[in-house]
Amino acid sequence: MSMTQPATINPRIIEGLYAEALVLADEVRAAFRLSGRLEAAGREEDLSRIALSCEALRTTTRMMHAIAWLLNHRAYFMGELSEFQLRRHGKLALDSAAADPERLALLDPEIRDLIGASERFYARLMRLDNGWRQTELPMPSAIAALRERIRVVGR
């Protein structure tokens, strides 16, 4: 696929990304089990504990946004959402904050690598979503939108 052509999204791509997201989310959950790591940091290392807490929340949130986006696309391919609904409600959060460099410096290299992996994964989804949205269809007429809502509610 050339850089000028918009990305296509199909069930195979979504399923592969979904499986990858679940593995990465599980790694994030395991790495940020705060109970042990925060105590291991020691009481005098407040900045390290705060950095770990902040980046754990930021990374977990990033992965949950990614999984929600993928679940919306899965629902679309299973016929549970219309393309109109997916385009309207299946957007990735644009303001997914990158890790704070000062806080990252206080964390273990394995945690930094995991945070970077989650950021790269999210960036891949953003590129895919942006490419797909370039093919956005014109907005349906008000009557067509009402018909779509009635069709969905009538299920």
C-alpha positions as CSV (number, residue, x, y, z in Angstrom):
1,M,0.0,0.0,0.0
2,S,1.4,3.4,-0.9
3,M,1.6,6.3,1.5
4,T,-1.0,8.2,-0.6
5,Q,-3.7,5.6,-0.5
6,P,-5.9,5.4,2.6
7,A,-5.7,2.4,4.8
8,T,-8.3,-0.3,4.5
9,I,-9.7,-1.9,7.6
10,N,-10.9,-5.5,7.3
11,P,-11.9,-8.2,9.8
12,R,-8.6,-10.0,9.6
13,I,-6.6,-6.8,10.4
14,I,-8.9,-6.0,13.3
15,E,-8.7,-9.5,14.7
16,G,-4.9,-9.5,14.5
17,L,-4.7,-6.1,16.2
18,Y,-7.3,-7.1,18.8
19,A,-5.2,-10.2,19.7
20,E,-2.1,-8.1,19.9
21,A,-3.9,-5.5,22.1
22,L,-5.1,-8.1,24.5
23,V,-1.5,-9.5,25.0
24,L,-0.1,-6.0,25.4
25,A,-2.8,-5.0,27.8
26,D,-2.1,-8.1,29.9
27,E,1.6,-7.2,29.9
28,V,0.7,-3.7,31.1
29,R,-1.5,-5.1,33.8
30,A,1.1,-7.4,35.0
31,A,3.9,-4.9,34.9
32,F,2.0,-2.2,36.8
33,R,0.7,-4.4,39.6
34,L,1.1,-1.4,41.9
35,S,0.8,-3.3,45.2
36,G,4.3,-4.8,45.0
37,R,6.1,-2.3,42.9
38,L,5.1,0.8,44.9
39,E,6.2,-0.8,48.1
40,A,9.4,-2.0,46.6
41,A,10.2,1.6,45.6
42,G,10.6,2.5,49.3
43,R,9.1,5.4,51.3
44,E,11.9,7.8,50.5
45,E,11.4,7.4,46.7
46,D,8.2,9.4,46.5
47,L,9.0,10.8,43.0
48,S,9.6,7.3,41.6
49,R,6.3,6.1,43.1
50,I,4.4,9.0,41.7
51,A,6.0,8.5,38.3
52,L,5.0,4.8,38.4
53,S,1.5,5.6,39.4
54,C,1.1,8.3,36.7
55,E,2.5,6.3,33.9
56,A,0.6,3.2,34.9
57,L,-2.7,5.2,34.7
58,R,-1.7,6.8,31.4
59,T,-0.6,3.5,29.8
60,T,-3.6,1.6,31.0
61,T,-5.9,4.3,29.7
62,R,-4.2,4.3,26.3
63,M,-4.7,0.5,26.1
64,M,-8.3,0.7,27.1
65,H,-9.0,3.3,24.4
66,A,-7.2,1.0,21.9
67,I,-9.3,-2.0,22.9
68,A,-12.5,0.0,22.8
69,W,-11.7,1.2,19.3
70,L,-11.0,-2.4,18.2
71,L,-14.2,-3.7,19.8
72,N,-16.2,-1.1,17.9
73,H,-14.7,-2.2,14.7
74,R,-15.3,-5.9,15.5
75,A,-19.0,-4.9,16.2
76,Y,-19.2,-3.2,12.9
77,F,-17.8,-6.3,11.0
78,M,-20.3,-8.5,12.9
79,G,-23.2,-6.2,11.8
80,E,-23.9,-4.8,15.2
81,L,-22.9,-1.2,14.3
82,S,-23.6,0.6,11.0
83,E,-20.7,2.4,9.3
84,F,-22.4,5.7,10.2
85,Q,-22.4,4.7,13.9
86,L,-18.8,3.5,13.7
87,R,-17.6,6.7,12.1
88,R,-19.5,8.8,14.6
89,H,-18.8,6.9,17.8
90,G,-15.8,4.7,17.1
91,K,-13.1,7.4,17.2
92,L,-9.8,7.1,19.0
93,A,-9.0,9.8,21.6
94,L,-6.7,12.3,19.9
95,D,-5.2,13.5,23.1
96,S,-3.6,10.3,24.2
97,A,-0.8,11.8,26.1
98,A,2.7,10.5,25.6
99,A,4.7,9.5,28.6
100,D,6.4,12.3,30.5
101,P,10.2,12.1,29.8
102,E,11.2,13.1,33.3
103,R,8.9,10.5,34.9
104,L,10.1,7.9,32.4
105,A,13.7,8.5,33.5
106,L,12.7,7.3,37.1
107,L,11.3,4.0,35.9
108,D,12.9,0.6,35.2
109,P,14.0,0.0,31.6
110,E,11.4,-2.9,31.2
111,I,8.6,-0.5,32.2
112,R,9.9,2.2,29.8
113,D,10.0,-0.4,27.0
114,L,6.4,-1.5,27.7
115,I,5.2,2.1,27.8
116,G,6.9,2.7,24.4
117,A,5.3,-0.4,23.0
118,S,1.9,0.8,24.0
119,E,2.6,4.2,22.5
120,R,3.7,2.6,19.2
121,F,0.7,0.4,19.1
122,Y,-1.7,3.3,19.7
123,A,0.1,5.3,17.0
124,R,-0.5,2.4,14.6
125,L,-4.2,2.5,15.3
126,M,-4.2,6.2,14.8
127,R,-2.6,5.9,11.4
128,L,-5.1,3.2,10.5
129,D,-8.0,5.2,11.7
130,N,-6.9,8.4,10.0
131,G,-6.4,6.6,6.7
132,W,-9.8,4.9,7.0
133,R,-11.5,8.2,7.8
134,Q,-10.0,9.8,4.6
135,T,-12.4,7.6,2.7
136,E,-15.3,9.1,4.8
137,L,-18.6,9.1,3.0
138,P,-20.7,12.2,2.7
139,M,-23.0,12.6,5.6
140,P,-26.4,11.0,5.0
141,S,-29.4,13.2,4.6
142,A,-31.5,13.8,7.7
143,I,-34.0,11.3,6.4
144,A,-31.4,8.6,5.8
145,A,-29.9,9.2,9.3
146,L,-33.4,8.8,10.8
147,R,-34.0,5.6,8.9
148,E,-30.7,4.3,10.1
149,R,-31.6,5.1,13.7
150,I,-35.0,3.4,13.3
151,R,-33.4,0.3,11.8
152,V,-31.0,0.0,14.6
153,V,-33.6,0.6,17.4
154,G,-36.0,-1.8,15.7
155,R,-33.6,-4.8,16.1
